[in-house]
Amino acid sequence: MNITITGTGYVGLVTGACLAEIGHRIICYDIDTEKIASLNMGISPIYEPGLEELLKRNIQNGRLSFTPNAGEAYSKADCIFLAVGTPANKDGSANLTFIEQAAIQIAENIEKSIIVVTKSTVPVGTNEQIGSIIQERVSPNIKIDVVSNPEFLREGTAIHDTFHGDRIVIGSNNQKAGKLIEKIYEPFKLPIVHTDIRSAEMIKYASNSFLALKISFINEIANLCEKVGANIEHISTGVGLDQRIGKQFLQAGIGFGGSCFPKDINALNQLAKEFDYDFKILQSVIDVNRLQKERLFYKAKEHFGTLSGKKAVILGLTFKPNTDDIRDAASLQLIQELLIEQAEVTVYDPIAMPKVEKLFGDKITYASSAELALEGSEVAFLLTEWDQIKNLELAKVKEKMTTPILFDGRNCFQLEDAQKHMIQYYSIGRAPIL
C-alpha cells in the first residue's frame, strides 16, 4: 500500500521505518524542511537504538522517503497515519491544534477516498472530530474512514516493541476499514484487538495510567519500607512472582517521566473532570510521582543540613536509559533545586547533555564521563541506570570523590558492596549505609 505518515517525531519515524521494513511504500511528511533533508540522508533527529540503520536500509531499497510537500504526501496515498504531537495544555488537557491542522491539510490535498489512522494519543471523541473536519471539506464522492490505532512503544526499545508487541489495537466504526488496517499489520503476526473508536482511544490512556499506578504504588511501598526497616527489592520480588500482578513496573525509584505517562495521566484526569467525574486514584498517582522526584534532594538536605557550596554530581539526565528524552525527567528538577541551594553542579549523561546544556548553559559543568564527573565531588546523585553508570566500580567511585556519599534513585548497587567500600549510600526503599 501507499502509506503516508504525518509527523516525523518519535512515533512517526518508528512507525514509518517499521512499516517500510515489512514491505509497504512509505512517505513521511513534515513541514520542517531541514529535518526532512537530514532524514532523506538517513540521519535521525532522535536517539533510538537501531532506528538509523532501519531508515538507511529502507531509503536505499526505495520503500521509504521523506517530503515537506503536502501535495506529494497526500495526493496518491491509500492510507494516512497521523503521528503528530498532542502536547499538554496548562490545565493538563491534550492540545489538539496539530491534529486539527493536519486534518485540514489532508482535506485540502487528497484526491480520492482514504482511511485516516490516528496513532497520536488523543482524548475520547477526537477521531470522530477528525473525520468531520476532513469530510466537510471534501467533495461528497470522497469517503473518509477514521481508525484509532494507538501506539504502545517504549522509548529505547521501540523497534523491538513494534515487531514483538503484545497486541495491536484497531478501533473503527467501519468493519471494512478496520480489516484493511489489520491487513497492513499482518506481517508482524501479532494479536489484533478490534474495538469501536472510542474504546480504542480509552485503551491507550487506561494502559499508561495503570502502569503509572503500578510505579507510584511500589514507590509508596518503598517509602514505607524505609520507615519500617524492610527491603523494597525483596518486596518487589515476592509481589512480582504473583502472576495476577506480574514483576514489570515494580522497580522502586524516583518516579516516572518522559513524553507519555505524565502527559497521558494528566489528560485522562482532565477528561474525567470535563465529565464531572472525580478520578481519585489518578490524582493520587500524579501527587505521588511529583513528590517522589524530590525525594533524593530532601534526603541530601537532611544529611548535610545545607548543600550550599557543595560539589554535587548528577549521573544520568534522561528519564530512562537508551533514549535522549529529558521531558519531565527528574534530573531537571534536581538541577534547579541544587542551583537554588547554590551548590556547584556537574552532570554526566552519555546522550542527553547537549539538550540539558540548551536549558542551563554555563550554570552547570558537563563532564565527558562518569569518572571525570565524580572527580573531587562531595555528593553524587544517580538518576538514570545507563550501563556507564550502573557498572561503575565502587572502589573507583570512592577514590574519585572527596567524600563518597551517593544518593541512588535507581538502586544501581547492592547494599553489601556500598558497605564493603565504606561509602555512605542512600537508595530507595532500602536501609541507608552510613
N, C-alpha and C positions, 0 to 999 in steps of 0.2 A: 504493500500500500504506500501511497504518497502521504506522509505524515509531517505536519508542521508542529514544531514545539515553540510556543510563545514564551519567551523568557529564558535567559541563559545563566540563571543563578544555579544554586546547588541542585535543586530538584530537576530543573530543565536540562542541565548538562548531563547529569547521570542518566536520566530517562532517555534522552536523545541518543547518547552513546550506546546504551544497552539495547535499545530497540534497533539501532543500526546493526549491532553485532549479531542479532538473530535474523537479519535479512531485509528489514524494511528500509525504504528510501526516506531519509530524514532531512528536513531543512529546519534549522534552529533560527528563530528570528529575535532580534533585539535592536533597539534604537541606538545603542552605544556603538558607534562606528569603529572606534579604536579597539574596543573589546572584540568585535566581530573579526577585525583584521587579525588580531592575535589568535583567535580561535581557529581561523582558517589555516593558520600555520601549526595548529596542534598544541598551542600554548594555553593551558588552563588558568583562569583567573583565581581559582580556589585550590587549596591543597586537599586532595582526596587520593589516597593510595590507589594506584592503578588507573586513574582516570585519564591522564595524558596519553598513556600507551593505547588505551581504547580509542581515544579521539583520533590519534595519528593513524592507527590501523584502518579505521573506517573512513577517514578522509581519503586515504590512499586508494582504498578499494571502491571509492565513488558512491558509497551509501550515505555519507554524512557531509553536510555543508552548512555554512552559516551565512546569513544575509541581514542587512539593515533595511532592506526594501520590502515594504508590506505587500505590494503587489506580487512580487516574486514569491513571497512566503505563502500567501493565501489563495491566489487565483486558481491554482491547479490542485490544491490539497483535497484529499479524500476525507481526512480527519485532522482536527486541530486540537492539540493538547495545551491547555492553559497552565503555565507554571510560573506565574508572576507573583510578586510579593504581596502579602496581606499584613503589613505591619500593624502594630497596636496603636490605637488612638490613646489620648491621655486618660480616658476613662477605662481603658483595658479592652474595649471592643475592637473588632477587626476593621481596619481601614480598607475599604473595597475600591478605592479610587483607581488603582492599576487594573483591577479586574474589569471595571466598567469601561475604562479607556480601551482595553484590549477588545472587549465585546463590540464596541462601536467601530473600531478599526477593522475587525473581522467583517462586520456587516458592509463596510464600505468597499471591501476588496474581493469578497468571494463571488464566484460566477456560477455555482451550482449548489445543490443540496449537500449538506455536510453534517458530520457529527462533531460536536464540541465536547471534549473530555476535560473536566476540571480536576487537575491534580493539586492545585493550590488548596490550602486549608481554609475553608470558608464557613461562615455560620449557616445554620439550617435555614433553607429557603433561598439561598443565594443562587444555586444553579437554575432555579426557575426564573429568577430575575435576569440571569444571563441570557436565557432563551428568549425572554420577552424583549430585551434590549436589541438583540440581533434580528428577531423575526419581524418586529415592527419597522425595521429599516431596510428590509429587502423586499423584492417583488414576491407576490403571492405564490408563484410557481417554485420558489426556492424553499425547501423544507429544512428546518433546523431541529436536530435532536441534541439534547444535552445529557451527558452522562457524568455522574460523580465517581471519580476513581482516585480516592485519597492515597497518598504515599505513606509508607511506614519505614523509611530509610533511616539508618543510624549514621551520623557523620563518622567517618573513619572506616566504616565497613559497608558503605552504600552499594558498591558494585556487587559484593558478595550477597548482600541482602536482596538485591534485585533478582539475582539468579537462584537464590536459595531461600526466598521469603517464606513466611508461614502461610500467607494467603494473599490473594488479590481480590479487592472489594470493588464490585461494579454495581453502581446504583443507577437505575434507569426506570423511567415510566413507560418506556417503549421496549418491548421484549426483543424486537429485531435489532435495535441499536445496541442493546446490552450484549447480545450474542455476537455482533460484529466486533465489539471491543474484546470480547473473550477470544475471538479468533486471532486478534493481533498478539495477544499474550500466550497463545497456545504453545509455542516452542519452549517457554520457560517450564512447562509441565508442573505448575503449582496449583494448589487448591483454589477454586474460584467461589466467591460468595456473591450471589446475586441478590440485590435488595432494591427497594424503591429509593428514589433520590435522597429524600430527607433522612432516611435511616443510614445511608452511606455517609452523609455529611456528619451525622452524630457519632458514627463508629470511630472516626478519626479523633474527635475530641474526647470521647469516652476512653479510648485506648491510652492516649497520652496522659489524661488525668488520672487514670488508675495507676499507671506506672509512677507518676509523680507522687501519688498517695503512698505507694509502697516505699519509695525512697524516704519520704518525710516520716513515715511510721517507724522505720528502722532507725532513723536518726533520733527520734524521740526516745526510743528504747535505749539507744546508745547513751544519750544524755542521762537517763536514769541509771544505767549501768555504772557510770562514773560515780554516782552518789552512793550506790548500794554495794559496790565492790565486785560487780560481775564483769565478764569479758564479752564484748559485743560480737567478737569473731566466733566464739563458741555458740552464742545465741543464734547468730545467723546460720551457722551450720546445722544446728539442731532444728531450727524452724524450717529452713530451706529444704530439708530432706522430706518434709511432708509434701506429698505430691499435689495436695489440694492448694498449696501455697507456692511451691517452687523456689529455687535458690536465686533466680535472677532479680536484680534490683533490690537486693538485701545487703548491699555493701554500705556500711555507715561511712559518712564523710561530711563534707562542708556544703551539702546541698546540690541542687541541680541548676544548670544554666543553659546556655545555647539559644538557638533560634526557635525551638519548638515548644518545650514544656512550659516555660514561663508565659510565652505569648498565648498558647492554646488554653491553659487553665484560666488565665485572666479573661480570655474571650468567652469561654464557656460560662464563667461566673457572671460576666456581664449579660450574656444571653439569658441566663436564669433570672436576673434582676428585671430585664425587659418584660419577662412573662410573669413577674411578681412572684418568683419562687426563691426562697432563701436557701441557697445551697451551702449548708453549714459546714459539711466536710471539706468542700473545695476551698472555702475561705480559710479553714484551718491549715490546709496544705500550703496555701500562699503565705500565711503568717509564719508557720514553722520554717519554711525554706528561707524566708527573709532573715529570721533570727539565726539560723544555722550558719549562714555566710559570715556572720560577725563573731562566731564562736572562738576561733583561734585568736583573733585580735584581743578579745576580752580575757582570754586565758593568759596571753602575754602581758597584758596590763596588770592583771592580778599578780603575776610572777614578779615583774620588775617595779611596779608602782608607777613608773613613768618610762616612756620609750623615747623621750627627748634626747637627741644626740646619739642614740644607739645606731650601730651599723647593722641594718636589717637586710636580709636577703629573702627574696621570693623566688622559689624554684617552681616553674610551671605557670603559664599565664592563660592558656586556653581552658575552656570549661571541661574538656576531656582530652585524652591523647589522640594522636593521629588525625588532627584537624587544625586549621588555623583560625577557628571561630572563637572570638573573645566576647561575643554577645552575652550579656548577663553573667559573665564569668566572675567568680569570687575574687579573683586577683585585682580587678579594677577597683572594687570597693576597699580591699585591704590597702592598696597603694594610696588611695585617698586618705584613709584613716591614719596611716603611718606618716604621711606628709603633714597632716594636721597636727600630729604629735611632734613634728619636727625631727623625725628620725631620718637617717641617711639611708636611702633605699637603693639597693642594687637588685636587678632582676635577670633571670635567665629563662629562656624557652627555646627549643630547637627550631621553631617555626614562626611564632607569633610576635616576636619583638618588633619588627617594623610597624605592625599595626598599633602596638602599645606606644611606640615612640611618637606616632602621629597624635596621640592623645596627651602624652605627658612631656614630650620634648626632653629638655635637659634638666628637668626637675628630678629625674632619677638617672641611675647609671645602668648601662646594658653590658652584660658580660657574655663572652663568646662560648663559655662552657660553665657547667655547674661548679666545677672545681675552682675556676677563676672567680666566680661569683662569691664563693664561700671564703675566699682568702681574706683574713683579718676581720671577719664578721663576728658579731656578738650574739646574734639570734637569726635563725633561719625558719622560714615558713614553707612547707611543701604542699603545693596546691593541685598539681596535676601529675598523674602517675605515668609520665613518659618513661620509657626504658632508661634513658640517660639519667633519670632522677632516682627511680626505684632501685636501680642497680649500683648506685653509689656504694663504695666501701666505707663503712662507718669509721674504720681506722683512719682513712684519709680525711673524712669529714672532721673528725676530732683534731687532726693535725692542722688542717687549714684554718679552723675557726679560732678566734681569740678566746671565746667562751663557748664551748659546744652545747648549745641549747636549741633543740629542734621542736617545732610545733608542726605536727604532721596531720594534714587534713585528709589524707587518703590511706592512712595506716600502712605505709610502704614497708616498714621494718618490724621485725619481731622484737618484743619487749626484752627478751633474753639477750639479744645482740646489743641493744642500747645499754643494758645493764653491764654487759661484759666489757664494753668500751668506755664505760663511765661517762656516758653522755646523758645530760638531762633531756628527757624525752616526753613530750605530751602528745597524745594521739586522741582519737575519737572513740569513746565508749570503752576505753581500757584504762587501767590504773597508770598514773604517771610514774616515770622512773626519775627519781630525784638524787 
